[in-house]
Amino acid sequence: MSSPVSSPSSELSAPPTPPPTTRRVAVVTGASSGIGAATAERLAADGFDVVLAARRIDRLTALAERIGGRAVQLDVTDQASVDALVAGLDRVDVLVNNAGGAFDANPVAEADLGSWARTYDVNVLGTVRVTRALLPALRASGAGVLLFVGSTAGLVSYEGGASYTAAKHGVHTLAETLRLELVHEPVRVVEIAPGMVKTEEFTLNRTGSQELTDAVYRGVREPLVATDVADCIAWAVTRPAHVNIDLMVVRPRAQAAQHKVARDDV
């Protein structure tokens, strides 16, 4: 009996469709520099499918290509921009609310209300916009993690730059409130509150002066860097689903409190 001959149609049939990815999806806002960029890189190395979101798409694209992530332009102060981010996502397991910043160091008596409004819009309202938009996807994941990058400025007030301390206190209470509201749902609410972190832009944006920026870190032996905070974030979001890290305060060894910093030769 002659051997069967494959039909042309079977030989030319399309390969089977690969199964959908089972990797967890992490969205990181403010991912174009500093803690956000370091976090995106770390989560990608840990096996996450990372969505990098920020305003500066050129920087995002370069980093996304390097780590195998996806770059999405996002302005957290613009609801239409937030809606566009959500429309492009099929799944979200982790949201790292990192976008924020400080834009002045004025005492309250010399408050720049425009700076106050900008600081509140970026740090608080922007965080609320993104959280509200992605919360349904986090719920649907069955084990979502909603992480806020806060600050020790949200726990202890200090003179100078009250616009930032007020905003970060807002982020802190936002995390606390959501933890209460979501306790019966499969979403963990985590806050990471760093102290002194030396990044390329944060303090420069706040002071507007490289000289003043350098003075903040002068004599401080080994301040935290972005990768230190990214390490804390990665650890928190990879705990078992029943383990919640409510609040992690992380400072360099040289900083015992907001006003207590060891400085060499100063």
URFENHU-V417404 format. One record per residue. N is the residue number from 1. RES is the residue in one letter. SS is DSSP state (helix for helix, strand for strand, loop for the rest). PSI is psi in whole degrees, -180 to 180 (* if undefined). Layout:
n-><N & N>
res-><RES & RES>
ss-><SS & SS>
psi-><PSI & PSI>
This chain:
n-><1 & 2 & 3 & 4 & 5 & 6 & 7 & 8 & 9 & 10 & 11 & 12 & 13 & 14 & 15 & 16 & 17 & 18 & 19 & 20 & 21 & 22 & 23 & 24 & 25 & 26 & 27 & 28 & 29 & 30 & 31 & 32 & 33 & 34 & 35 & 36 & 37 & 38 & 39 & 40 & 41 & 42 & 43 & 44 & 45 & 46 & 47 & 48 & 49 & 50 & 51 & 52 & 53 & 54 & 55 & 56 & 57 & 58 & 59 & 60 & 61 & 62 & 63 & 64 & 65 & 66 & 67 & 68 & 69 & 70 & 71 & 72 & 73 & 74 & 75 & 76 & 77 & 78 & 79 & 80 & 81 & 82 & 83 & 84 & 85 & 86 & 87 & 88 & 89 & 90 & 91 & 92 & 93 & 94 & 95 & 96 & 97 & 98 & 99 & 100 & 101 & 102 & 103 & 104 & 105 & 106 & 107 & 108 & 109 & 110 & 111 & 112 & 113 & 114 & 115 & 116 & 117 & 118 & 119 & 120 & 121 & 122 & 123 & 124 & 125 & 126 & 127 & 128 & 129 & 130 & 131 & 132 & 133 & 134 & 135 & 136 & 137 & 138 & 139 & 140 & 141 & 142 & 143 & 144 & 145 & 146 & 147 & 148 & 149 & 150 & 151 & 152 & 153 & 154 & 155 & 156 & 157 & 158 & 159 & 160 & 161 & 162 & 163 & 164 & 165 & 166 & 167 & 168 & 169 & 170 & 171 & 172 & 173 & 174 & 175 & 176 & 177 & 178 & 179 & 180 & 181 & 182 & 183 & 184 & 185 & 186 & 187 & 188 & 189 & 190 & 191 & 192 & 193 & 194 & 195 & 196 & 197 & 198 & 199 & 200 & 201 & 202 & 203 & 204 & 205 & 206 & 207 & 208 & 209 & 210 & 211 & 212 & 213 & 214 & 215 & 216 & 217 & 218 & 219 & 220 & 221 & 222 & 223 & 224 & 225 & 226 & 227 & 228 & 229 & 230 & 231 & 232 & 233 & 234 & 235 & 236 & 237 & 238 & 239 & 240 & 241 & 242 & 243 & 244 & 245 & 246 & 247 & 248 & 249 & 250 & 251 & 252 & 253 & 254 & 255 & 256 & 257 & 258 & 259 & 260 & 261 & 262 & 263 & 264 & 265 & 266>
res-><M & S & S & P & V & S & S & P & S & S & E & L & S & A & P & P & T & P & P & P & T & T & R & R & V & A & V & V & T & G & A & S & S & G & I & G & A & A & T & A & E & R & L & A & A & D & G & F & D & V & V & L & A & A & R & R & I & D & R & L & T & A & L & A & E & R & I & G & G & R & A & V & Q & L & D & V & T & D & Q & A & S & V & D & A & L & V & A & G & L & D & R & V & D & V & L & V & N & N & A & G & G & A & F & D & A & N & P & V & A & E & A & D & L & G & S & W & A & R & T & Y & D & V & N & V & L & G & T & V & R & V & T & R & A & L & L & P & A & L & R & A & S & G & A & G & V & L & L & F & V & G & S & T & A & G & L & V & S & Y & E & G & G & A & S & Y & T & A & A & K & H & G & V & H & T & L & A & E & T & L & R & L & E & L & V & H & E & P & V & R & V & V & E & I & A & P & G & M & V & K & T & E & E & F & T & L & N & R & T & G & S & Q & E & L & T & D & A & V & Y & R & G & V & R & E & P & L & V & A & T & D & V & A & D & C & I & A & W & A & V & T & R & P & A & H & V & N & I & D & L & M & V & V & R & P & R & A & Q & A & A & Q & H & K & V & A & R & D & D & V>
ss-><loop & loop & loop & loop & loop & loop & loop & helix & helix & helix & helix & loop & loop & loop & loop & loop & loop & loop & loop & loop & loop & loop & loop & loop & strand & strand & strand & strand & strand & loop & loop & loop & loop & helix & helix & helix & helix & helix & helix & helix & helix & helix & helix & helix & helix & loop & loop & loop & strand & strand & strand & strand & strand & strand & loop & loop & helix & helix & helix & helix & helix & helix & helix & helix & helix & helix & helix & loop & loop & strand & strand & strand & strand & loop & loop & loop & loop & loop & helix & helix & helix & helix & helix & helix & helix & helix & helix & loop & loop & loop & loop & loop & loop & strand & strand & strand & strand & loop & loop & loop & loop & loop & loop & loop & loop & loop & loop & helix & helix & helix & loop & loop & helix & helix & helix & helix & helix & helix & helix & helix & helix & helix & helix & helix & helix & helix & helix & helix & helix & helix & helix & helix & helix & helix & helix & helix & helix & helix & helix & helix & helix & loop & loop & strand & strand & strand & strand & strand & strand & loop & loop & helix & helix & helix & loop & loop & loop & loop & loop & loop & loop & helix & helix & helix & helix & helix & helix & helix & helix & helix & helix & helix & helix & helix & helix & helix & helix & helix & helix & helix & helix & loop & loop & loop & loop & loop & strand & strand & strand & strand & strand & strand & strand & strand & loop & loop & strand & loop & loop & loop & loop & helix & helix & helix & helix & helix & helix & loop & loop & helix & helix & helix & helix & helix & helix & helix & helix & loop & loop & loop & loop & loop & loop & strand & loop & helix & helix & helix & helix & helix & helix & helix & helix & helix & helix & helix & helix & loop & loop & loop & loop & loop & loop & loop & loop & loop & strand & strand & strand & strand & loop & loop & loop & loop & strand & strand & strand & loop & loop & strand & strand & loop & loop & loop & loop & loop>
psi-><135 & 150 & 147 & 148 & 130 & 138 & 151 & -34 & -36 & -33 & -31 & 6 & 150 & 148 & 155 & 147 & 129 & 149 & 154 & 154 & 142 & 3 & 143 & 143 & 127 & 127 & 127 & 117 & 158 & 38 & 8 & -12 & 173 & -137 & -39 & -46 & -43 & -37 & -43 & -44 & -42 & -43 & -36 & -42 & -27 & 4 & 6 & 151 & 108 & 130 & 115 & 123 & 129 & 176 & -37 & 89 & -30 & -45 & -39 & -46 & -43 & -44 & -43 & -41 & -36 & -35 & -1 & 30 & -170 & 130 & 131 & 125 & 131 & 131 & 109 & -13 & 0 & 112 & -37 & -37 & -41 & -42 & -38 & -37 & -49 & -40 & -25 & 8 & 133 & -22 & 141 & 124 & -31 & 132 & 120 & 102 & 92 & -23 & 133 & -166 & 165 & 140 & 4 & 166 & 38 & 146 & 161 & -35 & -20 & 30 & 135 & 105 & -28 & -40 & -40 & -46 & -43 & -44 & -43 & -40 & -43 & -51 & -40 & -63 & -38 & -41 & -40 & -42 & -50 & -42 & -49 & -40 & -35 & -5 & -39 & -39 & -38 & -40 & -45 & -23 & -25 & -12 & 54 & 155 & 123 & 105 & 134 & 129 & 100 & -137 & 155 & -18 & -16 & 0 & -32 & 128 & 155 & 157 & 145 & 123 & 40 & -22 & -39 & -44 & -38 & -43 & -42 & -29 & -36 & -43 & -40 & -46 & -27 & -45 & -43 & -42 & -44 & -35 & -37 & -43 & -27 & 12 & -27 & 7 & 160 & 53 & 123 & 142 & 119 & 141 & 129 & 122 & 93 & 151 & -125 & 111 & 125 & 108 & 173 & -19 & -29 & -58 & -32 & -40 & -33 & -42 & -28 & 11 & 127 & -34 & -45 & -36 & -46 & -35 & -31 & -39 & -1 & 127 & -3 & 118 & 115 & 69 & 163 & 154 & 170 & -38 & -26 & -44 & -39 & -36 & -42 & -43 & -47 & -40 & -44 & -42 & -8 & 12 & 159 & 152 & -21 & -1 & 120 & 129 & 93 & -54 & 127 & 118 & 125 & 125 & 162 & 156 & -30 & -7 & 110 & -26 & 177 & -40 & 5 & 96 & 128 & 130 & 134 & 135 & 35 & *>
